[in-house]
Amino acid sequence: MPARITSFNALAFFCLTCIWVVSYKRSLQGGDLLFISNNLGLLGGEILVSVLSLTAIVTMLYTRKLRRTMRRNMAVLLLVIATALYMYDHGERFEEHGFYNVLIFLAIFIPLNVVIATTYVLFLTIPNFIVILLLSLAGLAFGVTLSLQHYIAVFDQGMFGKLQNIPGECKWQGNNYPLVDLLPAGSQNFWAGSMSCKPSGNEIKAEFDAQGYLTASCSTGDAITVDILPDTRKWALKDKSKWQVFNHRVLDAIIKRNYTRPMLVDESIQAVVVRCGAQSKIVTRVSPPPSRIREFVPPADTDTRPERLRSKITGKRLNVIFLFVDAVSHRQFYRRLEKTAKVLKTLHQPGKTHLTELYRYHSLGVSTDNSTKAMYVGAINPGKTNPLPIWAYYRDRGYVTARVETSCEDWSTTYISQYHRSKNYSIGERSLDYELSSPFCMPEFYPAAGNSFGNFKGPFSIIARCLYGRHVHEYGFEYVDRLRHELRSVEKSKRRPYMLMLNLMEGHEGTGEVLRTLDSRLSIFLEDLRSSGELEDTALFLLSDHGLHMGLNFAFLNSGQIEHKNPFFSMVLPAWLHEQVGSKGRQGLRLNEQRLTTPLETHFTLKTFANWPAYSDDDFERSLFSAVPAGRTCEQAGIGSRICKCKA
């Protein structure tokens, strides 16, 4: 009898091990992002099968009557196989995504096995445990059902309404059970450590004065050095590639100086790193001051203005602040940015400001590419060579333009450089008055070697995004705040309109938890906009390009697929502008809140603002101010059939 049992055990272990290895290996199928998106159900299913197979093996190891030697040898064999699978593919890109698979595998395997082990121990020690377990499961099921009904009800909820079931308008396809809402806050990355940043640089006091001199002191008495970070605005496309080019160019261009007395720093420099012993501190400034920035005259060969606008636009001009938070769905915004949602709601003040929120806002692709090209250039595939982003369009019309990239990445280089004849061309010099990128290329945040976009390092990491004791986004907000206040302090008769853009990456990571670290600082920023009265002459965009395209929610739930296609969109306008649009006898903004819209409408809204009040009727008709057709389909909106998730 023991021999037959042992043979059965060996056969069971062998079969289950084969299933585990084969299914996990099949889950590693790669390719481009679209391939993964189109085969996500298959890949997720393979991971689940591999988890269940290994769980069965582990359960047998500790519940069957096995010889101690066999149990030990099997455990060693499992570790060897697991190590081999990890070494086979532990990539952190979509072409090779083994590390993401490991995280998903462990996120299911560990809790499942803890539950099984706990249940087994309780079964052995508590009389009538089965009855207690069944009653507990019934109570748990009842509670989960009630909670799930609540989250289903609030899934499409917004500031002042929700997605309405309107006859003829498209609906999100498939069952929508947002199980991710049942997970406690932080449960998906509790093991990744604290989401706060360990204070650093507290011993250093440093600042720029009005004349451009840097003063610094250090209470420890150590020698002070200064790393002068380069101004990257004028760099050519070839120098700004994100694949271990841009960051190395920044590091190579740093000028190191010993500090002994106030130091005059070239006015083109926006940031320095002051170091004292083991302490480091980033100091930023807006330079040159806005009062000294001359109005840009576009070159004749790239002038985006039509003849009628070659002379200066007269009338009330509109400022624009554009906050872009990558990979945040409509639901994820309310799930993770609770403080921000509450403050954003208060920005709607009848008579002063008006808030618009789009419920059927649909992404145009799997990742950032298509949606942002549509938003910034007006086409997924620009039909002309040497396209310019929307901020160049603003600068041509007299705006002061600024862009802050918190991920050591230049959008123009990544997404439209392939359409330019020469990689020696500088889009930043052509399109921006201010650019802040270099601080976010420091190796303490953005690794100087290997994959800079890993799970535990760089701008896509699942741990807190820190740089010298502060969250990375704090430097971005600090710079934009300083620029806003300096622009508005210019004498009114000499003041120019401005377009300020801040790109934030906290939403772009597999657990969906890091976004919560942005909540406090973003809500403070919005509160300052409200209390300062700035929104009475400024349009505010707070939006995303798509929802999260990685992690448990995306991989296993249809609700995650819906979220992926439904990025967050909000826009706050001054009441006077909202009334002027309404005076044209149109209800576009109100109707579009419940109709199928895309980043293409955002682009033409931005173009309309740039020319206001001398806007183009064609831009206006394609903007959010004009109602898109009722019952609009994905095909009519330019959304590919394989991407479309909102159908009649």
C-alpha positions in Angstrom: 0.0 0.0 0.0 2.7 2.6 0.9 4.5 2.0 -2.4 1.3 2.5 -4.4 0.5 5.7 -2.5 4.1 7.0 -3.1 3.8 6.2 -6.8 0.5 8.1 -6.9 2.0 11.0 -5.1 5.0 11.1 -7.5 2.7 11.0 -10.5 0.4 13.8 -9.1 3.5 16.0 -8.3 4.9 15.4 -11.8 1.6 16.3 -13.6 0.9 19.3 -11.4 4.5 20.5 -11.9 4.2 20.2 -15.6 0.9 22.2 -15.6 2.5 24.8 -13.4 5.6 25.3 -15.6 3.8 25.1 -18.9 1.0 27.5 -17.9 3.4 30.0 -16.4 5.6 29.9 -19.4 2.6 30.5 -21.7 1.7 33.5 -19.6 5.1 35.0 -20.6 4.1 35.4 -24.2 5.2 38.9 -25.2 5.1 41.2 -28.2 3.8 44.7 -28.3 1.3 46.3 -26.0 -1.6 45.8 -28.3 -0.8 42.0 -28.5 -0.8 41.8 -24.7 -4.1 43.8 -24.5 -5.8 41.6 -27.1 -4.6 38.4 -25.4 -5.0 39.6 -21.8 -7.7 37.0 -20.9 -5.5 34.2 -22.1 -2.4 35.4 -20.3 -4.3 36.1 -17.1 -5.9 32.7 -17.2 -2.5 31.0 -17.6 -1.2 32.8 -14.5 -4.3 31.7 -12.6 -3.8 28.0 -13.7 -0.2 28.2 -12.7 -1.1 29.6 -9.3 -3.7 26.9 -8.6 -1.3 24.1 -9.8 1.5 25.2 -7.5 -1.0 25.7 -4.7 -2.1 22.1 -5.1 1.5 20.9 -5.0 2.3 22.9 -1.8 -1.0 21.7 -0.2 -0.1 18.1 -1.0 3.4 18.5 0.4 2.0 19.4 3.9 -1.2 17.4 4.0 -0.3 14.0 2.6 1.7 11.4 4.5 5.0 11.7 2.7 8.5 10.6 3.7 10.5 13.5 5.1 13.1 13.1 2.4 10.6 13.3 -0.4 9.0 16.4 1.1 12.3 18.1 1.4 13.5 17.1 -2.0 10.2 18.3 -3.6 10.5 21.7 -1.8 14.0 22.1 -3.1 12.9 21.1 -6.6 10.1 23.7 -6.5 12.5 26.4 -5.5 14.9 25.5 -8.3 12.1 25.5 -10.9 10.7 28.8 -9.6 14.2 30.3 -9.8 14.6 29.0 -13.4 11.3 30.5 -14.5 12.3 33.8 -13.0 15.7 33.8 -14.7 14.0 32.8 -18.0 12.0 36.1 -18.0 12.1 38.8 -15.4 11.8 41.7 -17.8 9.9 44.8 -16.9 8.7 45.9 -20.3 5.7 44.8 -22.3 7.9 42.8 -24.7 9.3 40.8 -21.8 7.0 41.1 -18.8 8.2 38.4 -16.5 8.6 40.6 -13.4 5.0 41.8 -13.8 3.9 38.2 -14.0 5.8 37.4 -10.8 4.1 40.2 -9.0 0.6 39.1 -10.1 1.5 35.5 -9.4 2.6 36.3 -5.8 -0.4 38.7 -5.3 -2.7 35.7 -5.8 -0.5 32.8 -4.5 0.5 34.2 -1.1 -3.0 35.3 0.1 -4.5 32.1 -1.2 -2.0 29.8 0.5 -2.3 31.8 3.8 -6.0 31.3 3.7 -5.6 27.6 2.9 -3.0 27.0 5.6 -5.0 28.9 8.2 -8.2 27.0 7.3 -6.3 23.7 7.6 -4.9 24.5 11.0 -8.2 25.7 12.3 -9.9 22.6 10.9 -7.5 20.4 13.0 -7.9 22.3 16.2 -11.5 23.6 16.4 -14.5 21.2 16.8 -17.3 21.7 14.3 -15.1 24.0 12.3 -16.8 23.1 9.0 -20.1 24.5 10.4 -18.4 27.7 11.7 -16.6 28.1 8.3 -19.8 27.7 6.3 -21.6 30.3 8.5 -18.6 32.6 8.3 -18.5 32.3 4.5 -22.2 33.0 4.3 -21.8 36.2 6.3 -18.8 37.2 4.3 -20.6 36.6 1.0 -23.5 38.7 2.3 -21.2 41.6 3.3 -19.2 41.4 0.0 -22.5 41.4 -2.0 -23.7 44.5 -0.2 -20.3 46.3 -0.6 -20.1 45.3 -4.3 -23.6 46.6 -5.0 -22.4 49.9 -3.5 -19.3 50.1 -5.7 -21.3 49.1 -8.8 -23.6 52.1 -8.0 -20.7 54.6 -7.6 -18.6 53.3 -10.4 -19.8 55.9 -12.8 -20.4 58.6 -10.2 -18.9 62.1 -10.7 -18.9 65.5 -9.1 -22.5 66.4 -9.8 -24.0 63.4 -11.5 -23.1 60.1 -13.1 -23.0 58.3 -16.5 -26.6 58.2 -17.5 -28.4 55.4 -19.4 -29.5 57.5 -22.4 -31.3 55.7 -25.3 -29.0 55.7 -28.3 -25.8 56.5 -26.4 -23.1 53.9 -26.1 -22.8 51.7 -23.0 -19.7 50.1 -21.4 -19.6 46.5 -22.6 -19.6 43.4 -20.4 -20.2 42.8 -16.8 -19.0 45.4 -14.4 -18.0 44.0 -11.0 -15.3 46.3 -9.5 -13.9 43.8 -7.1 -10.8 45.9 -6.7 -12.8 48.4 -4.7 -13.3 45.7 -2.0 -9.5 45.6 -1.3 -8.4 47.7 1.7 -6.3 50.7 0.8 -2.7 49.8 0.3 -3.3 46.1 0.2 -1.7 45.6 -3.2 1.6 47.1 -2.3 1.8 47.0 1.5 5.0 45.0 1.2 6.6 47.7 -0.9 7.4 49.9 2.2 6.2 53.2 3.4 4.7 55.6 0.8 6.2 58.6 2.5 9.7 59.9 1.8 12.5 59.8 4.4 13.5 63.4 5.1 16.8 64.5 3.6 18.6 67.8 3.1 17.2 69.3 6.3 20.6 70.5 7.4 20.9 72.5 4.2 19.5 76.0 3.6 19.7 77.2 0.1 17.9 79.7 -2.2 18.3 82.0 -5.2 18.0 85.7 -4.7 16.4 88.2 -7.1 19.8 88.8 -8.8 20.4 85.2 -9.5 22.9 84.5 -6.7 22.7 81.1 -5.0 23.2 81.3 -1.2 23.7 78.1 0.8 24.6 77.0 4.3 24.9 73.7 6.1 24.5 73.2 9.9 26.8 70.1 9.9 29.8 72.2 9.0 30.7 69.9 6.0 31.9 71.4 2.8 29.2 72.4 0.4 29.2 71.5 -3.3 26.8 72.5 -6.0 25.7 70.5 -9.0 24.4 72.9 -11.7 21.8 71.0 -13.6 21.6 71.8 -17.4 18.9 73.7 -19.1 17.5 71.0 -21.5 15.0 73.3 -23.4 17.3 73.8 -26.4 18.5 70.2 -26.7 17.9 68.4 -30.0 15.6 65.4 -30.4 18.6 63.0 -30.6 19.7 64.0 -27.1 16.4 63.5 -25.4 15.6 59.8 -26.1 14.3 58.2 -22.9 16.2 54.9 -23.4 19.3 55.7 -21.4 20.2 58.8 -23.5 18.4 61.8 -22.0 19.4 60.9 -18.4 23.1 60.4 -19.4 23.2 63.6 -21.4 21.9 65.4 -18.2 24.5 63.7 -16.0 27.3 64.4 -18.4 26.3 68.1 -18.7 26.2 68.7 -14.9 28.8 71.3 -13.8 30.1 70.7 -10.3 31.3 73.6 -8.2 32.6 74.0 -4.6 30.6 76.6 -2.7 32.4 79.2 -0.6 30.3 82.3 -1.1 27.1 83.4 -2.9 27.4 82.0 -6.4 26.0 83.6 -9.6 24.4 81.0 -11.7 23.7 81.5 -15.4 20.1 82.7 -15.9 19.2 79.8 -18.2 19.6 77.3 -15.3 16.3 76.3 -13.6 17.7 73.9 -10.9 20.8 73.0 -8.9 21.5 70.3 -6.4 23.2 71.5 -3.2 25.2 68.8 -1.3 26.6 68.8 2.2 28.1 65.6 3.5 25.4 62.9 3.0 22.6 65.5 2.5 21.4 66.7 -0.8 18.8 69.3 -1.7 17.3 70.4 -5.0 16.7 74.2 -5.4 14.7 75.4 -8.4 13.9 78.8 -9.7 12.1 80.5 -12.6 14.8 82.1 -14.8 14.9 84.5 -16.5 12.0 86.2 -14.7 8.8 86.4 -16.8 9.1 90.2 -17.0 12.2 89.7 -19.1 10.9 87.1 -21.5 10.3 88.6 -24.9 7.3 87.6 -26.9 8.3 84.9 -29.3 8.3 85.6 -33.1 7.9 82.2 -34.9 10.1 81.5 -37.9 8.2 82.0 -41.2 8.7 78.3 -42.2 7.0 77.0 -39.0 4.6 79.8 -38.2 1.3 78.1 -37.1 -0.8 81.3 -37.3 -3.0 82.0 -40.3 -2.7 85.4 -42.0 -5.6 86.9 -40.0 -3.7 86.3 -36.8 -0.3 87.5 -37.8 -1.1 90.7 -36.0 -1.5 90.7 -32.2 -4.8 89.2 -30.9 -6.8 91.7 -29.1 -9.5 91.2 -26.4 -9.6 89.2 -23.2 -7.0 86.4 -23.3 -7.3 83.1 -21.4 -4.6 81.5 -19.3 -4.4 77.7 -19.4 -3.1 75.3 -16.7 -2.9 71.7 -17.9 -2.4 69.0 -15.3 -1.8 65.6 -16.9 -1.8 62.5 -14.7 -0.8 59.4 -16.7 -2.9 56.2 -16.5 -5.8 57.3 -14.3 -9.3 56.2 -15.1 -12.5 58.0 -14.1 -13.1 55.5 -11.3 -9.5 55.4 -10.2 -9.5 59.2 -9.7 -12.3 58.9 -7.1 -10.9 55.7 -5.6 -7.4 57.1 -4.9 -7.6 60.9 -5.0 -10.4 61.5 -2.4 -9.0 64.8 -1.1 -8.5 66.1 -4.6 -12.0 65.1 -5.7 -13.5 67.0 -2.8 -11.5 70.2 -3.6 -12.1 69.9 -7.3 -15.8 69.9 -6.6 -15.5 73.3 -4.8 -14.0 74.8 -7.9 -17.5 74.9 -9.4 -18.7 78.3 -8.2 -21.7 79.7 -10.1 -21.0 83.2 -11.3 -17.3 82.7 -11.0 -16.2 79.3 -12.4 -17.8 76.3 -14.1 -16.7 72.7 -13.9 -17.2 70.2 -16.8 -16.7 66.4 -16.4 -16.9 63.9 -19.2 -18.4 60.5 -18.4 -17.9 58.8 -21.8 -14.4 60.1 -22.4 -12.7 57.3 -24.3 -9.0 56.6 -24.9 -7.7 56.2 -28.5 -5.2 53.5 -27.8 -3.8 51.0 -25.4 -1.1 53.3 -24.1 -0.1 56.9 -24.1 0.9 57.2 -27.8 -2.4 57.6 -29.6 -4.3 59.6 -27.0 -1.6 62.2 -26.4 -0.7 62.6 -30.1 -4.4 63.3 -30.7 -4.5 65.7 -27.8 -1.3 67.6 -28.5 -0.9 67.3 -32.3 -4.5 66.7 -33.4 -3.9 63.4 -35.2 -2.8 59.9 -34.2 -0.6 59.8 -37.4 0.4 63.4 -38.3 0.0 63.8 -42.0 2.8 66.4 -42.4 6.4 66.3 -41.5 7.9 68.3 -38.6 4.7 68.5 -36.6 4.7 70.8 -33.6 2.9 70.2 -30.2 0.1 72.4 -29.0 2.4 74.4 -26.7 4.2 75.7 -29.9 0.7 76.8 -31.1 0.3 78.8 -27.9 3.7 80.3 -28.0 3.2 81.6 -31.6 0.2 83.5 -30.3 2.0 85.4 -27.6 1.7 83.0 -24.7 4.4 82.3 -22.2 4.7 78.5 -22.3 6.2 76.1 -19.8 6.3 72.3 -19.4 7.4 70.2 -16.5 8.2 66.5 -17.1 8.6 64.6 -13.9 9.9 61.4 -15.5 13.1 62.4 -17.3 11.3 62.1 -20.6 10.6 64.6 -23.4 7.2 64.0 -24.9 8.1 65.4 -28.3 11.1 63.2 -28.7 9.2 60.0 -27.6 6.1 60.5 -29.7 6.6 62.7 -32.7 10.4 62.7 -33.4 9.9 60.0 -36.0 7.9 62.5 -38.1 10.8 65.0 -38.1 13.3 65.1 -41.0 16.3 65.9 -38.6 16.9 64.6 -35.1 19.1 67.7 -34.6 16.0 69.8 -34.4 15.1 71.3 -31.0 11.3 71.3 -30.5 11.8 72.6 -26.9 13.6 75.7 -28.1 10.9 76.2 -30.7 7.9 75.7 -28.5 8.8 76.5 -24.9 9.9 79.5 -22.8 10.5 77.3 -19.7 11.3 73.6 -19.3 12.0 71.6 -16.1 13.2 68.0 -16.7 16.8 67.7 -15.5 16.1 67.2 -11.8 14.1 64.1 -12.6 17.0 62.5 -14.4 19.2 62.2 -11.3 20.3 58.6 -10.6 18.8 58.7 -7.1 15.4 58.5 -8.8 16.1 57.6 -12.4 18.6 54.7 -12.6 21.6 55.4 -14.7 22.0 51.8 -15.8 19.7 48.9 -16.8 16.0 49.3 -17.1 15.0 52.7 -15.7 11.3 51.8 -15.7 11.3 48.9 -13.2 8.9 47.9 -10.5 11.2 49.1 -7.7 13.0 51.9 -9.4 12.3 54.9 -11.7 9.1 56.7 -12.7 7.0 53.5 -13.0 7.9 52.0 -9.7 5.4 50.6 -7.2 7.3 52.1 -4.2 7.2 55.8 -3.2 8.7 58.1 -5.9 11.2 60.0 -3.8 14.2 62.3 -4.6 16.3 63.7 -1.8 13.6 63.3 0.8 10.6 64.6 -1.1 8.1 63.1 -3.4 9.1 63.8 -7.0 5.9 65.5 -7.8 6.5 68.1 -5.1 9.3 69.7 -7.2 7.0 69.9 -10.2 4.2 71.7 -8.2 6.7 74.0 -6.5 8.1 75.1 -9.9 4.7 75.6 -11.4 3.5 77.5 -8.3 6.5 79.8 -8.5 6.0 80.4 -12.2 2.3 81.2 -11.7 2.9 83.7 -9.0 5.7 85.4 -10.9 3.7 85.6 -14.1 0.8 87.2 -12.3 3.1 89.7 -10.4 4.2 91.3 -13.7 2.7 94.7 -14.2 -0.8 94.3 -15.6 -0.2 96.3 -18.7 2.8 94.1 -19.6 1.4 90.8 -18.4 1.0 88.1 -21.0 -1.2 85.0 -21.1 0.4 81.7 -20.1 0.1 78.0 -20.7 1.6 75.9 -18.0 1.8 72.1 -18.3 2.7 69.6 -15.5 3.1 65.9 -16.4 2.6 63.5 -13.4 3.3 59.8 -13.4 2.1 58.5 -10.1 -0.8 56.6 -11.7 1.5 54.6 -14.0 2.3 51.4 -12.0 0.8 48.0 -11.6 -0.7 48.1 -8.1 -2.7 51.3 -8.5 -1.7 52.4 -5.0 1.1 55.0 -5.6 -1.4 57.4 -7.0 -2.5 58.0 -3.4 0.8 59.8 -2.6 -0.2 62.6 -5.1 -3.5 63.3 -3.3 -2.4 65.8 -0.7 -0.2 68.0 -2.8 -2.6 68.0 -5.7 -5.5 69.1 -3.5 -3.3 71.9 -2.0 -2.5 73.1 -5.5 -6.2 73.2 -6.5 -7.1 75.0 -3.2 -4.5 77.6 -4.0 -6.0 78.1 -7.5 -9.4 78.6 -6.0 -8.4 81.0 -3.1 -6.2 83.1 -5.3 -9.0 83.9 -7.8 -6.8 82.7 -10.6 -9.5 80.6 -12.1 -11.6 83.6 -13.0 -9.3 84.2 -16.0 -7.7 80.7 -16.3 -8.9 77.4 -17.8 -7.8 74.4 -15.8 -7.5 70.9 -17.3 -7.1 67.9 -15.0 -7.2 64.8 -17.0 -5.5 61.5 -18.2 -4.8 59.6 -21.4 -6.1 56.2 -20.4 -6.8 54.0 -17.3 -4.3 51.6 -15.8 -3.1 49.0 -18.3 -1.4 46.6 -15.9 -2.1 44.9 -12.6 -4.8 42.6 -11.2 -7.8 44.8 -12.1 -6.7 45.2 -15.7 -5.6 41.6 -16.1 -8.6 39.7 -14.6 -11.7 42.0 -14.5 -13.9 43.4 -17.2 -14.3 46.5 -14.9 -10.6 47.0 -15.3 -10.9 46.9 -19.1 -13.7 49.5 -18.9 -11.5 51.7 -16.6 -8.6 51.3 -19.1 -10.7 52.9 -21.9 -12.3 55.6 -19.7 -9.7 58.1 -18.5 -10.6 60.9 -16.2 -11.4 64.3 -17.7 -12.3 67.6 -16.0 -12.2 71.2 -17.1 -12.8 74.3 -15.1 -13.6 77.5 -17.0 -14.2 81.1 -15.9 -17.9 81.9 -15.8 -17.5 84.7 -18.4 -16.1 82.3 -20.9 -18.8 79.7 -20.2 -21.4 82.4 -20.6 -19.9 83.6 -23.9 -20.0 80.0 -25.3 -23.6 79.7 -24.1 -24.6 82.9 -25.7 -23.9 81.3 -29.1 -27.0 79.2 -28.5 -25.1 76.0 -28.0 -25.2 73.4 -25.3 -22.1 71.5 -26.4 -20.4 71.2 -23.0 -23.5 70.1 -21.2 -24.5 67.5 -23.9 -20.9 66.3 -24.3 -20.7 65.3 -20.7 -22.9 62.3 -21.5 -21.7 61.7 -25.1 -18.8 59.7 -26.5 -15.8 62.1 -26.6 -12.0 61.6 -27.1 -8.7 63.5 -26.8 -9.3 64.8 -30.3 -12.0 67.1 -28.9 -9.6 68.2 -26.2 -7.1 69.2 -28.9 -9.5 71.5 -30.7 -10.7 72.9 -27.4 -7.1 73.9 -26.6 -6.7 75.4 -30.1 -9.9 77.5 -29.5 -8.5 78.8 -26.3 -5.2 79.7 -27.9 -6.9 82.0 -30.4 -9.6 83.3 -28.1 -11.4 85.6 -28.8 -10.3 85.4 -32.5 -11.0 81.6 -32.6 -11.5 79.6 -35.8 -15.1 78.4 -36.4 -13.6 75.1 -37.6 -11.7 74.6 -34.4 -14.8 75.6 -32.4 -17.0 73.1 -34.3 -14.6 70.3 -33.4 -14.1 71.3 -29.8 -16.0 70.4 -26.7 -18.0 73.6 -27.1 -20.0 72.0 -29.9 -22.0 68.9 -29.2 -20.7 65.7 -30.8 -23.5 63.8 -32.7 -26.0 62.0 -30.5 -25.5 58.2 -30.5 -21.9 58.7 -31.7 -20.1 55.4 -32.4 -16.5 54.5 -31.9 -16.0 54.4 -35.6 -17.3 57.9 -36.0 -15.1 59.1 -33.1 -12.0 57.6 -34.6 -11.7 54.8 -31.9 -10.4 51.5 -33.3 -12.7 48.6 -33.1 -10.2 46.5 -31.0 -10.0 49.4 -28.5 -13.7 50.3 -28.4 -15.4 49.5 -25.1 -18.4 51.8 -25.4 -21.0 50.5 -27.8 -24.8 50.9 -28.3 
